[in-house]
Amino acid sequence: LADLQVDGPSLDPARVHMVGGPRGLLVVLPMHLDGWARVVLHRPDGLPPGAAQDPEALVAEAAVRGWTASVRACRWTSTFRTERRLAGRAESRRVLLIGDAAHVCSPIGGQGLNLGLRDAVSLASALPGAGPDGLAAWRRGRRADALRVLARTDLATRAWTLRAAPARAVRDTALRGALTTSAGRRLLAEAVAGPRPAARPV
Ligand SMILES: Cc1cc2nc3c(=O)[nH]c(=O)nc-3n(C[C@H](O)[C@H](O)[C@H](O)COP(=O)(O)OP(=O)(O)OC[C@H]3O[C@@H](n4cnc5c(N)ncnc54)[C@H](O)[C@@H]3O)c2cc1C
């Protein structure tokens, strides 16, 4: 991934773009409207040496996937590996695991940090005066939440990284259909990012 300031992007710079093509996924996220964007390339076949630090190589890869732009500045580059992991045990003696130490999911859907925060908030309410039964109930609840998020993000990642043309055609037709109605859009958003939390009374 890289934070790039670019000129003349070929796709609307105010929108999020996700392109799931045969060579892997491209995501372009506008950061501000002064040309900065976070560009994320998923490389199913791994990275050639040095490519991750080279914004020009990244933009050349992005161009093959349908997004062209000329780089004015690069603030930051990094790499990450898409994981799907759940710790076998969430506790050892006086240590309780929360956050990415307990579970790691694909970043598609932006769920990892949210899941870790739910661990922390629920633990803060469960801990005072909690006996073994209370902590066991907390662990069961957190494991169920983590399994739901892992299943959802794994499915979304598989769908976005399909490489066979017929499978991508089915996905894109289904997506276009779902995006035409507000119920379809809500369903899709919830399928990726989880249900919207209930509004709190003011
Ligand atoms: C590309 C990408 C995009 C993402 N986007 C989103 C998003 O949009 N929304 C979302 O909710 N989540 C997102 N996530 C997931 C999110 O970043 C993680 O779930 C979150 O950062 C986990 O927080 P954490 O505190 O549990 O662990 P970490 O952020 O990994 O923090 C653990 C810290 O412990 C330190 N540490 C490790 N070992 C030791 C040691 N032995 N001694 C001392 N310190 C140590 C590490 O250096 C690190 O600072 C994304 C992840 C990636 C990779």
The ligand as an SDF file (V2000), in Angstrom:
LIG
                    3D

 53 58  0  0  0  0  0  0  0  0999 V2000
   -3.9680   -2.6670    5.3810 C   0  0  0  0  0  0  0  0  0  0  0  0
   -4.8370   -2.7410    6.6060 C   0  0  0  0  0  0  0  0  0  0  0  0
   -5.9740   -1.9330    6.6910 C   0  0  0  0  0  0  0  0  0  0  0  0
   -6.8200   -1.9990    7.8090 C   0  0  0  0  0  0  0  0  0  0  0  0
   -7.9470   -1.2190    7.8410 N   0  0  0  0  0  0  0  0  0  0  0  0
   -8.7760   -1.3160    8.8870 C   0  0  0  0  0  0  0  0  0  0  0  0
   -9.9770   -0.5340    8.9340 C   0  0  0  0  0  0  0  0  0  0  0  0
  -10.2660    0.2370    8.0170 O   0  0  0  0  0  0  0  0  0  0  0  0
  -10.7920   -0.6720   10.0080 N   0  0  0  0  0  0  0  0  0  0  0  0
  -10.5090   -1.5300   11.0300 C   0  0  0  0  0  0  0  0  0  0  0  0
  -11.3210   -1.6380   11.9910 O   0  0  0  0  0  0  0  0  0  0  0  0
   -9.3740   -2.2800   11.0320 N   0  0  0  0  0  0  0  0  0  0  0  0
   -8.5070   -2.1880    9.9880 C   0  0  0  0  0  0  0  0  0  0  0  0
   -7.3600   -2.9330    9.9740 N   0  0  0  0  0  0  0  0  0  0  0  0
   -7.0500   -3.8170   11.1180 C   0  0  0  0  0  0  0  0  0  0  0  0
   -6.4080   -3.0180   12.2560 C   0  0  0  0  0  0  0  0  0  0  0  0
   -5.2700   -2.3160   11.7670 O   0  0  0  0  0  0  0  0  0  0  0  0
   -5.9970   -3.9870   13.3730 C   0  0  0  0  0  0  0  0  0  0  0  0
   -7.0800   -4.8530   13.6640 O   0  0  0  0  0  0  0  0  0  0  0  0
   -5.6350   -3.2130   14.6320 C   0  0  0  0  0  0  0  0  0  0  0  0
   -4.5580   -2.3310   14.3580 O   0  0  0  0  0  0  0  0  0  0  0  0
   -5.2410   -4.1870   15.7320 C   0  0  0  0  0  0  0  0  0  0  0  0
   -4.9430   -3.4460   16.8820 O   0  0  0  0  0  0  0  0  0  0  0  0
   -4.2250   -4.1170   18.0710 P   0  0  0  0  0  0  0  0  0  0  0  0
   -3.9800   -3.0260   19.0720 O   0  0  0  0  0  0  0  0  0  0  0  0
   -4.9620   -5.3320   18.5300 O   0  0  0  0  0  0  0  0  0  0  0  0
   -2.8410   -4.6850   17.5080 O   0  0  0  0  0  0  0  0  0  0  0  0
   -1.6560   -3.8710   16.8190 P   0  0  0  0  0  0  0  0  0  0  0  0
   -2.1470   -2.6310   16.1230 O   0  0  0  0  0  0  0  0  0  0  0  0
   -0.8900   -4.8890   16.0200 O   0  0  0  0  0  0  0  0  0  0  0  0
   -0.7990   -3.3870   18.0540 O   0  0  0  0  0  0  0  0  0  0  0  0
    0.0710   -4.2640   18.7320 C   0  0  0  0  0  0  0  0  0  0  0  0
    1.2650   -3.4420   19.1730 C   0  0  0  0  0  0  0  0  0  0  0  0
    2.0860   -4.2620   20.0010 O   0  0  0  0  0  0  0  0  0  0  0  0
    3.4470   -4.0400   19.6310 C   0  0  0  0  0  0  0  0  0  0  0  0
    4.2000   -5.2400   20.0160 N   0  0  0  0  0  0  0  0  0  0  0  0
    4.2200   -6.4530   19.4290 C   0  0  0  0  0  0  0  0  0  0  0  0
    5.0250   -7.2870   20.1060 N   0  0  0  0  0  0  0  0  0  0  0  0
    5.5170   -6.5840   21.1450 C   0  0  0  0  0  0  0  0  0  0  0  0
    6.4120   -6.9110   22.2160 C   0  0  0  0  0  0  0  0  0  0  0  0
    6.9300   -8.1270   22.3520 N   0  0  0  0  0  0  0  0  0  0  0  0
    6.6860   -5.9310   23.1150 N   0  0  0  0  0  0  0  0  0  0  0  0
    6.1340   -4.6960   23.0170 C   0  0  0  0  0  0  0  0  0  0  0  0
    5.2830   -4.3510   22.0160 N   0  0  0  0  0  0  0  0  0  0  0  0
    4.9830   -5.2760   21.1090 C   0  0  0  0  0  0  0  0  0  0  0  0
    3.4050   -3.8500   18.1170 C   0  0  0  0  0  0  0  0  0  0  0  0
    4.5450   -3.1590   17.6720 O   0  0  0  0  0  0  0  0  0  0  0  0
    2.1380   -2.9890   17.9780 C   0  0  0  0  0  0  0  0  0  0  0  0
    2.3980   -1.6140   18.1090 O   0  0  0  0  0  0  0  0  0  0  0  0
   -6.4940   -2.8860    8.8730 C   0  0  0  0  0  0  0  0  0  0  0  0
   -5.3440   -3.6910    8.8050 C   0  0  0  0  0  0  0  0  0  0  0  0
   -4.5160   -3.6250    7.6750 C   0  0  0  0  0  0  0  0  0  0  0  0
   -3.2780   -4.4980    7.6050 C   0  0  0  0  0  0  0  0  0  0  0  0
  1  2  1  0
  2  3  1  0
  2 52  2  0
  3  4  2  0
  4  5  1  0
  4 50  1  0
  5  6  2  0
  6  7  1  0
  6 13  1  0
  7  8  2  0
  7  9  1  0
  9 10  1  0
 10 11  2  0
 10 12  1  0
 12 13  2  0
 13 14  1  0
 14 15  1  0
 14 50  1  0
 15 16  1  0
 16 17  1  0
 16 18  1  0
 18 19  1  0
 18 20  1  0
 20 21  1  0
 20 22  1  0
 22 23  1  0
 23 24  1  0
 24 25  2  0
 24 26  1  0
 24 27  1  0
 27 28  1  0
 28 29  2  0
 28 30  1  0
 28 31  1  0
 31 32  1  0
 32 33  1  0
 33 34  1  0
 33 48  1  0
 34 35  1  0
 35 36  1  0
 35 46  1  0
 36 37  1  0
 36 45  1  0
 37 38  2  0
 38 39  1  0
 39 40  1  0
 39 45  2  0
 40 41  1  0
 40 42  2  0
 42 43  1  0
 43 44  2  0
 44 45  1  0
 46 47  1  0
 46 48  1  0
 48 49  1  0
 50 51  2  0
 51 52  1  0
 52 53  1  0
M  END
$$$$
